[in-house]
Amino acid sequence: MASGIDNLLDALKQSGMDVDDIGAEGAGDAAEPETGGSSSGGSRSRGSARSRGDMPFGGFPFPGFGGGRGTGGSGDGGSDEPPTIEFASSIGDRMAAWSRRTLIAAIIVAIIIILAAYWWFHPPISINSIDTWMFVTICILLPCFLFFRGRARRYKTGDSKVDPSQAKSKTFNILSFIPVIILALGLIGWVASLDLFPGNAKKYANVLQTDTMTFAEDIQEVNYSQIPVIDRESAILLGNREMGTIPDYVSQFEIDTLYSQINYKGAPVRVSPLGYADLFKWFTNRGEGIPAFALVNMTTQDAEIVRLGEGNGMKYTASEPLARNIDRYVQLKYPFYIFDEKSFEIDEDGQPWWICPVRKYTIGLFGGETIDHVVLCNASTGECIELSLEDVPQWVDRVYPAELLLRQYNWSGRYQQGWFNSWLGQSGVVQTTPGTNGSLGYNYIAKDDDVWVYTGVTSATADNSIVGFVLVDQRTAESHYYAVAGATEASAMESAEGQVQHLRYTSTFPLLINVSNQPTYFMALKDGAGLVKKFAMIDIQRYQNVAVGDTVAECQKNYEALLATNGAISKADLDSSGTFGEANGTIRTIAQAVIDGNSHFYVTLEGDDAIYDFVLPGTIEIVGYAVGDEIAFSYVENVPTCTVSEILSNTVEAKVEEAVASEAAAAPSSASPSAAEPAASGSSASASAASGT
C-alpha cells in the first residue's frame, strides 16, 4: 500500500505538482491503524478520514486542494454532496465530537465573541431589521444548526466515544429544525413585505399623501437673498479652502464630507463637522473633542470655520472610533430602535446636534418604511432628547431623508392603480426624474423656513419631458404636486451648457424657482475647477428660453427680457419685478443685425446713452421707423442692451396721422371733389402702409 502511494507521489512530482506536504500526510495516514470498521461505511469514514481529507488545513474539500471525499478519492468511494455542504457538514461533525468541557468553553467563548461583535457592529434589536436577521443567522442560527445536525449524525452511526442511539439522533434532528423554522419565519415576513403580495400595492401607494397645488399661488416669487446658488460639491471646495487658512486645524483635523443643507437664521447654508485626521490625532485630541465645524453660505458663497467655545468641543462624532462614535453611541443607548440616515445640524444658537430619525415598517417585516419619531443628540455633551414628529422644533430641517421621501412618492406614483397596472398597462404611472448619474435626481429649496426636496415627475417610460414636479417637506413630510409640463432637469442642464459650450462649463442640478409666476429652472455653471462662473435660467414650459448672466441679478434681467419678448409674461408681471421701464424720444441711430436666426434692430435716442433692442417678430413695427422719427416704447432693463417689449400704440397712431397729413399737404388746395378722392385714397393707402409696418 505504501509503495503504491509512493509511486503515485512520484508521478505527481514528475507532472510538476508540489506534493511534499501530501506525502508527509499520506505517510501519516498509512501508518495510522484503522479503527471502527470498513472503509465503506464505518466510523472511520465519518471521523478520521473526514478530518483529514475534507477539512481545511488538513485537506481542502474542493477539487485540486487535497484528496477529500468531494474529489471522489479513497475512503468511502466519494460523495454526491456539493463541496460547500460537505464543508459545512464536516464543521458540524467536528463540533459534535467536542467533549462537555470543550462545549462549555466554546459556548463561553462564543458568547464573548457575539457580545463583542454586537458592540462593534451594533445592529438594532428588532425583527424588522435586516441587519439583525443577518447577524443572528451568522452568529447563532447557523452554528446551532451545524451543531445539532452533527450530533444527530454522530448518535446515528456512533463512534469510538459514543454508542449509536436512534432516540438521541431523532431529538437532535428535531432541534436542528428550530433555526430553520426561525429563518423561515423571516422569509415569510419578507414575502409579506413585497409589493406583489395581495393588498400591499394599495398600502405602498398610501404611505405618502400628496396634495395637488397651483404653482403661482403656492410658490412665492424668488428672493435672491435666500436662493442657494452653489451645490454640495462647490460647498465642499469652499469649505476645504477655508480650512486651509487655519494651520493648527489642518494638521489635526479634516472636514467631514457630510455637508447637510439647512436654514440657519433665514439663509440656506451647509454645515459639516470636522473629523480627526487619523487614529493618532484622535488619541491626542479626544479629551477636548472636535473644536469647530464648517459653515458655507449657499447664497453669498462665504465659508467659515466656526469655533466652539472652550470646553464645548464635539465629543460625539462619526470620526470617533470607539464608544463615542455617534452611530454606536445612539444605537446602544436605544438598542430597540432602527435608525435611518442621520444628519448634522446647528440650532439658532450655533450649538451642534445630530438628528437621528427612527424608522418604522408598516408593511410586512421589511416594507413600507417611514419615520416614526426622532432622537436629537447634543454633539458636545451626548445628551439625547426623544421627540415625536409633532414636537420636533422649527430649527430642525431634516427629519425625513431625501431619498426616503422620493422612494415613498415613487410608490404612490407606481401603485396608485394596483400592482398589475404598474407592470402591464401602466396607466397613470409616474416616477421621479433620474439624476445625471442614473440615481435619484433632486435638489433642495427653502420654503416656509423649512427645507423641501424638489424633483421632477415624468412618465413610466422616463422620457425627456416632465408632467409636473413635487415638493416634500423634510421636517413634516408634507407633499405638494404641481402639474407643469416641460423639460426634465437633464434636458435643462444640456440647454444651459449649450449656451456656453465654447467655455466648456458644466451645469449643477437645477433648482426650482418662481420668476414672474413662471416655473423656472435655476442653475450655476461651473468651470473645470468646480468654481461657479455664470448662472442660467430656463423656462420649464418653453425650455428654448435660456438666459445666462455673470450674476444672479443680470441673469434674471436677461431671463425676464426673454420672457417678455416671447410673450410669456405681461407688462403687469414686469412692473412687479422692478425692471420694467418706458422711454420716448427721437431716434438718433438705428442698426439691424441677425443673431441666432432672429432679426434685431438696435436703436439709440437723442440724449439717451442706453441701447434698445427690438427683437422681431415681437416688435415688428420698428421696421416702419427711421432716424429722426419720434418713438415711445416699454422695455425691460438689461445689460448691455435693454430689451423692448412693446412699441406704445400712440406712437404708431401718430406716425399714421403724420403720413396722412403729409399726403394732404402735398395735394392741390383747389382740388375738386373728384380730384380730392384720389388724394384721400392715396392718404388712406399711405396710412394703411404705415399701419402695416
Secondary structure, DSSP 8 states (H G I E B T S, - for coil): -HHHHHHHHHHHHHTT---HHHHHHHHHHHHS---SS-TTTSHHHHTHHHHHHTSTTT--SSTTSS--GGGT-SSSS---S-HHHHHHHHHHHHHHT--HHHHHHHHHHHHHHHHHHHHHH---S-TT-HHHHHHHIIIIIHHHHHHHHHHHHHHHH--SSS---HHHHHHHHHHHHHHHHHHHHHHHHHHTTSTTSTTHHHHHHTSS-EEEE-HHHHS----TTT---S-HHHHHHHHHHHHTT-HHHHTTEEE-S--EEEEETTEEEEEEEEEESSHHHHHHHTTT-B-EEEEEETTT--EEEEE--TT--B-SBTT--STTBHHHHHHHHSTT-EE---EEEE-TT--EEEEEEEEEEEETTTEEEEEEEEEEEETTT--EEEEEGGG--TT---SS-HHHHHHHHHHHHHHTT-HHHHHTT-TT-EEE-B-TTSSB--EEEEETTEEEEEEEEEETT--SEESEEEEEETTT--EEEE---EE-HHHHHHHHHHHTTTTT-EE---EEEEETTEEEEEEEEE-TTS-EEEEEEEESSSTT-EEEESSHHHHHHHHHHHHHHTTSS-HHHHHHHT-EEEEEEEEEEEEEEEETTEEEEEEEETT----EEEETTTTGGGGG--TT-EEEEEEE--SSSEEEEEE-HHHHHHHHHHHHHHHHHHS-TT--HHHHHHHHHHHHHHHHHHHH-
